[in-house]
Amino acid sequence: MALPPPSPHVLRYRPLPLSLLWRRHGDQTLTGLRLAWWISLAASVLLGLATVAFGWSGLPLRFGGANLHLTVYPPLTLCTLWVLCVGFWWGAIPAYLATLLLALQAGMAPEWAVVFALSNPLGYFVLAVAYRAAQMPVPPRTGSAVLFFVAVAFIASVFGATGSFIWSYTGQVGPEAAFAIWQGWWLGSFLQTLVFVGPLLAWLGPRAMVWRDAQLPRHADQLLPRWQLFAASLLGVGGVLIFLWLSFHLGRGAWSALPAPTSADDARRLLQLVNEYTLAVYWIITVLTLAVLFLGHHFFTHWTGALERARERTAVERDLAVQRHHEAELARQELAARIEEIQLLQAQLREQAVRDPLTGLYNRRHLQDALPRELKRAHRAGAQVAVVVMDLDHFKRVNDEHGHAMGDHVLQAVADLLQAQTRAGDFCARYGGEEFCLVMPGASASQTVARLHLLQQTYAELCVEHSGTRLNGLGFSAGVAVYPQDGDNDSALLNAADNALYRAKAEGRNRICLAAKA
């Protein structure tokens, strides 16, 4: 099956958890990965032992007019590929074990061998941190990727070569040999990474990473926090400073080890050594300068681009937040309008429930609810409440002779009259067909009778007209009961007023009668 074309996102450094080595899982992909790692581990150990057995350390090399030293260490290729393609620990562990066994075979004390074996993993740590911080594609297949690979490989080689000092110290070699061992270590590591690891990464890296992401669980990319990025930058600068200091220190040690020149041959040898050392440092400083310039430029462009993308994301999120706030405000306003509409409808329904649809007065239901409240209020205040029950005289004759429409007009005229002639605290209700009830808080019997006489006079002068027919000279009868003397509750008062109304109608209508004393 053909693999999909790789994208820059897939080709970035993305470490896999080392727990995949011992996780119980029947997947053939994990089985193949474990087998490949164990084979690489065994090969790294054997090739590391071969480095000592065959003397591949400190090999002389002539380049650019200078005599250099080179160490060939084959495990470096395998372990670097594991670090960049799979993760730091996948390559650091084989490198540590191979270097540890190499040191023990060479006769190094175990306590020194344990520390000495950390040298190559230290260089791999710098390599992994740099790729993770820069988010640069690992395979060196573009110009910027190649320059980044060369720069980071050089700094990692300098850090990895720190183990040469333990080797020189435990082997008790002279200053000139110590310089050769250190130079051979970092230069061999650097050249081996460029010559072998670089081409293998460019060729196999994309295939391996696409296969890795297709077969193994993905892990979200995470940029390094600021403090880790700062630490990575310090590592790079520190590596450069350490390299320059060691170059001068070991070179000066190598010159000091030479005897004072007593002949022309000795002078030429000293000058040749100084020349070789100067050329070597010149080339290295040139590479360092280019590496630092490139890394600085890349980190600057990468993080300014990240900041710009973050700014754009923040602007988009801000716009979305403003839009959502606006939408929420519109929804809130619409909801408030709906609530207000519902409340208005509820108020209308409540009003309709207590109003008589023909006259607009309160109905009997409201009277039954409001009258007890008025009596309780009057009881607390020690006040009176007058209750009047009215009945329109000869109303049935109006309906029979002039029709129900005329009767409705009469009822509406009476309702308008009551609403116009009553006080602010009074309220009227339609008690029955042509019966009305008037509640007058704080009114005495005499005040109520005087008010009713005025209403009778106004009603008699009223002219009701409908369909060309005019009615006037109308009258009504009324019964009056006053709280608390005529009753101490709403039912007693209404009964007393109703009985007084019957007496008024029995005495000839168009009369006002007070409730009889018990």
N, C-alpha and C positions, 0 to 999 in steps of 0.2 A: 504493500500500500504506500502510495506516494505521500510524503509529509507536506503539510501546507507551508507556503513561503513564510519565513520568519519575519517578525516585526521587531522594531527597536525595543518595544516593551518586553517581548519574550527574551531578547538577547541580553538583557541586563542581568546583573548579579542578583541571584535569588537563592539563598542557601536553603537546603532541605534539612529537616531535623535528623540528627544522628540516630534517634530512636528507631528509625526505619530498619536499622541493622538487626535489632532483636525483637521488633514487634511481631507478634504471632499473626501471620496472615498467609493465606494460600495463594496469593496473587503471583503469577509467574514473573511479572515485571519486577517485583521486589526481590524475588529469588535470584533473578539474573543480576540485579544491582548488587546484592550481597556477595554473590560469587565473584563478580568483577572486582569488588573492593578487596576481598580476601586475597585474590590473585595479585592485585597491585601491592598489597601489604607484603606478601611473601617476596615479590620481585624487588621491592624497595630494600628489604633487608638483605637479600642476596647481592644486589648490585652495590649497596653500601659497603658490605664486607669485601667485595671485589675491588673497591676503590683503594682500600688499604693493602690488599694482597698484591695488586698489580702496580702500586705506586703512581696512581693517577693524580697525585697532589703536588702542586708547585711546579708544573711543567713549564719550561722556558718558552717564551714567544717573543719574536722580533716584530715590532709594529711601529711605523712612523718614526724610525730612527731610534727607538727606545727598546731596551730589553725588558719585557714584562713576564709575569708568572701567571700560570693558568692552572686551575684545579678542575678536573672533570668529575662530576658527581651525578651519575645517571638517575638516582631516585628523585632528583630535583624535577625532572621532566614529568614523571608520573604524578608526583604530589601536587605540583603547580596546576596541572590539568584538573585534578580532583577539587582543588580549592576554588578555582574560577568557575568550573562548570556545575559543581554540586554543592560546595560549601566549605567553609574554613576547616571545620573539624574533620571532614572526610579526607583532607590532605595533610593536616597537621599531625594527626595520630600516626600514620605510616612514616612520615618524615621523622618524628620524634623517636619512634622505635628503631628505625634504621640507623640513625645517628647514635643512639644509645648503645646498640650492639656493636657498632663500628668502634666507638670509643673504648668499650670494654675489651674488645679483641686486641686493640692497639696497646692495652696495658694501662689505661687511665684508671685512676682510683674511682670506685663506684660513686662516692659523694660528688666528685667533680664531673663524672660522666652524666649524672642526673641533671646537673645544671647545664653542662655543655650541649646536651641534646635539645635544649630549648632554643638554640640559635636560629635554625631554619623556621620553626613555627613562628618566631618573632617576625621574621621577614614576611611570612604568609599573612600574619595579622595585619601588617601595614598594607599589603596588597588588597586584602578583603575590605578593609576599612575605606581605602581610597575608592574602590569601585562602587561600594555601597553609597558612599557620600556623593560621588559625582554622578551616579546613575548613567554612566557611560556604557554603551554596548561592549560586552567582553571580547567577542571575536574582533581582532584588528583588521577590518576589511575596508575601512575608510581612512582618509588622511588624518582626521582628528583622533580616531580610535587608535591608529598606529602610534602617533606621537604620545598619546596618553599612556599607552601600553609601555613604550620605551621609558618614559619618565618614571612611572610607578615601579617598573621592574628594576630600574637602577637604585631607587631609594630603598626598595625592599631588599636588594642584594647587599647594600651597605649595612642594613640592620642585621641581616642574616649572618654577615661575616664577623659579628662580634664574638662568635665562638672561637675564632682563631686565636684570641688572646689567652683563653683557657688552654687551648692546645699548645701554644708556645710556652706558657708558664709551666704546665705539668710536664712538658717534654724537655724543659730547660735548654731551649735553643738560644742561640746568640741573636743580637739585634738585627743583623743582616738577614738571617733566616726567618725571624719573626715578621720582618717587613715582607718577605717573599710569600710566607704563608698567608698573611692577611690579604695581600694584593691578589694572590692566586684564588683565594676564596671568593671575594666579592666580584672580581673580574670574571672568574669562571662561572659563577652563578648568573651574572648579568648576561654574558655572551651565550650561555646555554639556554637561558630563557628566550633570548632574541632568536637564536638559530633554530631551536627545536620547538619550544613551546609556542612561539608566535605563529609559525606556519601551521602547526597542528590545530591551534585554536581557530585560525582563519578557515581551515578546511573542515575539521570535525566539530568545532564548537557549535555552529548553528544547528547542525543535525542533532547533536546530543541534547541541546537545550530545547529544541522543538519536541523531541521524543520525551524528554523529561517532563515538560509541561503537559503533554498529551496523555502520559501514562501515570504520572504521580500527582498527589494532591498539590494544589496551588496554594501559595501563601501570599497574602497581600503585600505589595511593595510599601515600604515605609522609609521615608527619608530620615537621615540621622537627626536626632535632636541637636540643638545649637551647641550644647556643651561637648557632645561627641564630635561634631564637626570641628570645633575649636581644638579638641584634643588631637584629631587627625592632622590638622594643620601644624600643630606643634611637633608632632612626630616627623612630618616631612622636613620642617625647618631644622629640627634637632638632628635628623639624619645627615643633612648637609653639613651642619657645623661639626658634628662628630667626625665625619669623613675628612674634612679639611684638617682638623686638629690631629687626627691619627696619621694623616699623610705627612705632615710636618714632623710630628713626634717620632714616628718610626724611621722616617728618612734621616732625621738628625741622629738617631741611634745607630743607623747603618753607617753613616759617615764617621761617627765617633769610634766605631769598632775598628776602623781601618788604622794601620800604623802610620805614623808621620812619614810623609814622602821623603825618601833619601836619594832617589834617583829620578831620572826623567820618566822611566816606566811607571814608577809609583805615582808620580804626578798625573801622568796621562790616565792611569786607572781611576784616580780620585775624580778627575775632571769628567771622565766618561760616566762614572756613577752619578755625579751631580747632574750631568746632562740628561741621563736617562730618567732620573727622578723628576727633573724639571719638566721634561716632555710629557711624562705620564700625568703629572699633576695638571699641566696645561690642558691636555685632552679631557681629563676628568672635569676640570672646572668649566670647560666649554660645554660639555654635556650637561653638567649641573645647571649652568645658567639657562640653557635652552629648556631644560626640564622644568625649572622653577617658573620661567616665563610662561611656558605653555600651561602648566598646572594652574598658575595664578589666573591666567586669562580664562581657562575653562571654568574654574570654580566661580569666577566673577560672572561670566555670561550665564552659567547654569543657575546660580542663585538669584541673579537679577531677573532672569526669565521666570524662575519659580515665584519670586516676589510679584512680578507683573501678572502672572497667572493667578496668584492669590488675590491680587487687587481686583482683577477682572471677576473672579469668583465672588469676592466680597461685594462688588458693585451689583452683580447679578442677584446675589442673595438679598442685598439691600432693596433693589427694585422689586424683587418678589415679595419681600416683607412689606414694602409700601403698598404694593398692589393688594396683598392679602389684607392689610389693615384697611385699605379703602373698601375692599369687598366686604370685610367684616363690619365696617361702619355702615355701608349701605344695607347689609343684612340686618344690623341692629336697628337702623331707622325704619326699615320695612317691618321688622318685628314689632317695634314700638307703635308704628301706625296700625298694625293689625291688632295689637293688644288694646290700643285706644279705641279702635273700631268695635272690638268685642265688648269692651267695657261700656261703650256708648249703647251698643245693642242690648247688653244686659240691663243697663239703666232704663232703656226704653221698654224692655220686657217687664222689668219690675214696675215701672210707671203704668204700663198697660194693665198689669195684673191688679192694680189698686185703683184704677180709674174707670168710671162709667163711660163707655164709648159714645153715648148720645149726648150727654150733658157736659162731659169733661170734669165733673165733680168726682170726689173720691167715692168708691163703692162701699158696700156694706162690710166687705172683708177688711178693708183698711180701717173702717170705723171700729170693728171688733178688736183690732190690734192697737189703734192709737188711743182710744178712750181709756183703757186701763192705765196706760202710761201717764195720761193727763191726770187721772185720779191719784196715782202714786205721787206725782210731782206736787199736786195740791195738798196731799196729806203731809208731805214733808214741810211745805211752806205754810200750812195752816190756812189755806185759801179755799174759796168756793169755786165750783164749776157748774155752770148752767147747761142743761141738756134740753133741746127743743125738738119735738117731733111734729112735723107739719104735714098736712094733707090738703091737696087742691080740691076746692069745693066744686061739685058737679062736673068733675073731669070726664066721667063716663059719657055724659050728655055731649061734651065737646067732640069726643071720638065718634059717637053715634051720628050726630047731626052734621059734622064738618069733616069727618074722616081722621084716620090715624096720623096723616101727615100734619094736619093742623094741630093735633094733640102733641106731636113731637116738637113743633115750633113753640107751643106753650111751655113745655118742659124745658126747652133750651132757654126761653126768655126768663123763666124763674131761676134757672141756674146762673144766668148772667147777672140777674138782680141780686142774688145772694152773694156772689163773689164780689160785686161792686159795693154792697152796703155793709159787709161784715168787717170787723177789725182785723189787724194784721195777725194776731195770735189765734183768731177763731178759725175753724175749718168746717166745711159743709160736706155732706155725703148724701147720695141718693139712697134712701133707706128701702124703698120698694118701688112699685109702679109709678104712682103719683105722690109718694111720700118722700119727705126729705128730713134729714137730721142735721141740726146746727149745734155745735159744741162751742161754748163761750167760756174759756178759763177766766176766773177772777170776777165774773159777773154775778150780781145778786138777782133775786127774783124780780124786784121792781125795775132794775136796769134792763133785764131781759124783756120784760113785758113792754117797756117803753120802746125798745128797739123793734119789737115785733109789730107794734102798732104803726110805726113809721114804715115798716116793710109792707104791711097791709095797705096803707094809703098809697104807696108808690106802685104796688102791684095793681090796685084798682084803677089807677090812672094810666097803666100800661096799655098800649094798643098793639095787639099781635095780628100781623097780616100775612095771609098766604093764599095764593091763587085768586086774588081779587076779593077775598073774604077777610073782614076785619072783626077782631074780637076785643072788647074792653069791658070794664066793670067787673073784672074777675076777682075772686077772693080765695082765702085759704083759712083753715082752722089750725090751731096749734095747741099743744100741751107742753107745759114747762115743769121740769123737775130740777132741783138744785142739790148738789153735793155739799155737805154730808147729811143735811137734814132730811132729804127725801130718799136717801139710799147711800150705802157705803161702798157699793161696787157698781160696775157697769150694767149688769143685768137688772139690778134693782132700780137704777135710775131710768133705764129705757122702759121698763115696765110701768114705772110711775108716770113718766111722760106720755106713754102710749094710752094709759087709762085716762089721763087728763085730756088727751086729744079726743077720745071717744065721748067724754062729757061735753066738750065744746061742740062736736058735731050734733050731739043729741039735743043741745040747747038751741039749735037753729043755725049752726055753721057760721063761718066768718067771725069766729070768736077765738079768744085766748083764755085758756084755763090753767090754773096752777095745780100741781099735784096735791091731792087731798092729804091732810095730816093724818098720820096713823093713830 
